[in-house]
Amino acid sequence: MLKNQLSRRKVMTVLASLTAGTSTWAAEPFPNKPIQLVFPFPPGGSLDPIFRTLAEAAGKELGQPVLLMHKPGAGGITGTAALAAMNESDGYTLAVMHNSVIRAPLVQKVTFDPLKDFTYLIGLFNLTTGICVAADSPWQNLGDLMADAKKRPGAISWGTVGAISINRIVAERLAKMAGTSFNMVPFKGGSEAFQALIGRHLDVYGDPGFGSQVRGGKARLLATFTNEPLKSYSGVPTIKAAGYDLTIDSPMGLVAPKNMPPAIVARLSAAFRKAATDPAYLNMLESFDMQANVISGEAYSAYAKVAFERDAKMLKDIGFKLE
């Protein structure tokens, strides 16, 4: 009898030990391996070093590397959209979110819903969009460019990243306001577009990331789509001040697959919020004229809904129809 009791106690002790071990394993702190941050654009350009610097800072906060993974395609949509099809939302795959992904269902047939199929983690900064020409181009200011465009409708080429980006939409609206048109040329990324501009294979480039090219004397900034003039570029007006009531509101942030556990959302959001204060990252934003604007995942998600409705109206204004 005593022998049987001792045997049962041994069995219970072993089971308790195994159970405790399993609980310890299940409760292992997040993260315990590297995190992939999908970057939906080609290498190079202004956004690459910005997000690479942010990833390095976030990795220090999380205690695990955050690895930038380039997955370009469809004007920056393909890489981020891939997360919508993922079944696991364990925090080890994140992606850069931007307005072209939010706008995607309005301009092409897609298999995801940007308002339902992502966990919005954090908004990080606003893109600063400007109209640039090559430094040796004949247009000294926006007035020169628009006057020439009116004389030669459709003759001046205007580059954008992606076939239907917010910058493409606003450029179309600018042309419509001026009673003219541009020859819109989509590029895979900003680096490729600036090479074409500087080489005089492209007349105008109307996207973010112009800072280093303008300061380096390779490009001339004619105007910006900001609400206020940029302090770094004395004498460069906003489009609005030049008589065209147009601005571009285009934040960038991070998302994860849908249904992410709240604890992991909180951990990642806090780490990237802290990383967004890193001096190296802030210097990178400044060097490319981006405007820091950190907002919560909830606020970013709410913005996405507003942006979707706004862009639907803008596309209607330029006569765009989904084929």
Protein Blocks (a to p, Z undefined) as FASTA:
>chain_A
ZZmmmmmmmmmmmmmmmmmmmmmmmmpccdfbdcddddfbdeedjklmmmmmmmmmmmmm
nopacdddddeeehhlmmmmmmmmpmbdghpaccdddfklmmmmmmoccfbdfklmcccf
bdfbdcdddddddfkbcbfbfklmmmmmmmmghkaccddedjbdfklmmmmmmmmmnopa
cdddddfbfklmmmmmmnopafbdcdehklmmmmnopaccfbdcbfbdcfklghiacfkl
nopacdddddddddddehiafklmmmmmmmmmmmmmgmklmmmmmmnopacddddfklmm
mmmmmmmmmmmmmmmmnopacZZ
